[in-house]
Amino acid sequence: MPQINHIHYATDKGEVYCCLRNRVVRLDEDHRSRFCSSCKMYNGDAGGRGVECLWDDLRDVSDPHLVTDPHKEWAANQKRKDSSYPDTRMSSLAIT
C-alpha cells in the first residue's frame, strides 16, 4: 500500500477529517494536543491551514491528496477494499 500525504484544509468552521478517530473533528488546540501530538500519521500543519497526515490509502488518490470537504472525505473512507475477499456482487459473477 502506498503511503499518501493527505493535506486536510480546515473549513471555515475549523473542521477536518481525522483518520485516527475516523470522524470529522474541530481542529483546535485541544484536538492537536490530545490527538495530533502523539499520532503516528501526523505529518505537519498544512502551512497553518489545517493538518497533514501520512497513511496507507487503498483508494486511487493523488499524492498529495488535497481535502477541502471533511464530510466527503469521511464518507469516502468508510468504503474499505480488501483484496483477500472475492467480489460477490452479482455483476462480477458472469456465467460463461
Number of C-alpha atoms within 10 A of each C-alpha: 8 12 14 18 21 24 24 24 24 22 16 6 8 13 20 25 26 21 17 14 9 12 16 17 16 17 20 11 10 10 13 16 10 10 15 22 11 10 13 12 18 19 16 15 16 15 10 9 13 20 23 22 24 20 17 11 17 15 14 8 11 10 13 14 16 15 20 16 16 20 16 12 19 17 12 11 17 9 10 10 11 9 7 6 7 8 11 8 7 7 7 9 9 6 4 3
